């Protein structure tokens, strides 16, 4: 079964980036399993409410049907993501920054550590940045000791790469 088609919006033609860590992949798989375990109970509730008759005035039936539809759509969306997922595996021992690298950079005398992953896992406050972000794009392909310039809005920042770790 396909993921339902929705009206086109500003970003509807863009596919979600398939790059995910092994941890994120297992979290999504566990969520699908949990949702599938909830489906029979919701379907039984819909069947029970359908027996009351007159679907047009049966608000409980309409709500239960909507919950079941939402659950099914979420399962389809997650399964679609899992089928297209590419698990991030950086090349061991490489000194080049790549997807999955943990990078220590220095800017204005302060050091920060960033883990470069896909956009579905970003947490800038927690040090996880997307490879599609301006900083992530600028860092990819560089090595320890290099200086990377990142221009955001009208400001340009310089980052010196201190350490690259590829797990």
HUVEN-V844259 format. One record per residue. N is the residue number from 1. BURIAL is 1 if it has 9 or more other ideal C-beta (glycine too) atoms within 8 Angstrom, else 0. Layout:
# HUVEN-V844259
N;BURIAL, N;BURIAL
This chain:
# HUVEN-V844259
1;0, 2;0, 3;0, 4;0, 5;0, 6;0, 7;0, 8;0, 9;0, 10;0, 11;0, 12;0, 13;0, 14;0, 15;0, 16;0, 17;1, 18;1, 19;1, 20;1, 21;1, 22;0, 23;0, 24;1, 25;1, 26;0, 27;0, 28;1, 29;1, 30;0, 31;1, 32;1, 33;0, 34;0, 35;1, 36;0, 37;0, 38;1, 39;1, 40;0, 41;0, 42;1, 43;1, 44;0, 45;1, 46;1, 47;0, 48;0, 49;1, 50;0, 51;0, 52;0, 53;0, 54;0, 55;0, 56;0, 57;0, 58;1, 59;0, 60;0, 61;1, 62;1, 63;0, 64;1, 65;1, 66;0, 67;1, 68;1, 69;0, 70;0, 71;1, 72;1, 73;1, 74;1, 75;1, 76;1, 77;1, 78;1, 79;1, 80;1, 81;1, 82;1, 83;0, 84;0, 85;1, 86;0, 87;0, 88;1, 89;0, 90;1, 91;0, 92;0, 93;0, 94;1, 95;0, 96;0, 97;1, 98;1, 99;1, 100;1, 101;1, 102;1, 103;1, 104;1, 105;1, 106;1, 107;1, 108;0, 109;0, 110;0, 111;0, 112;1, 113;1, 114;1, 115;1, 116;1, 117;1, 118;1, 119;1, 120;0, 121;1, 122;1, 123;0, 124;0, 125;0, 126;0, 127;1, 128;1, 129;1, 130;1, 131;1, 132;0, 133;1, 134;0, 135;1, 136;1, 137;1, 138;1, 139;1, 140;1, 141;0, 142;1, 143;1, 144;0, 145;0, 146;0, 147;0, 148;1, 149;1, 150;1, 151;0, 152;0, 153;0, 154;0, 155;0, 156;0, 157;1, 158;1, 159;1, 160;1, 161;1, 162;0, 163;0, 164;1, 165;0, 166;1, 167;0
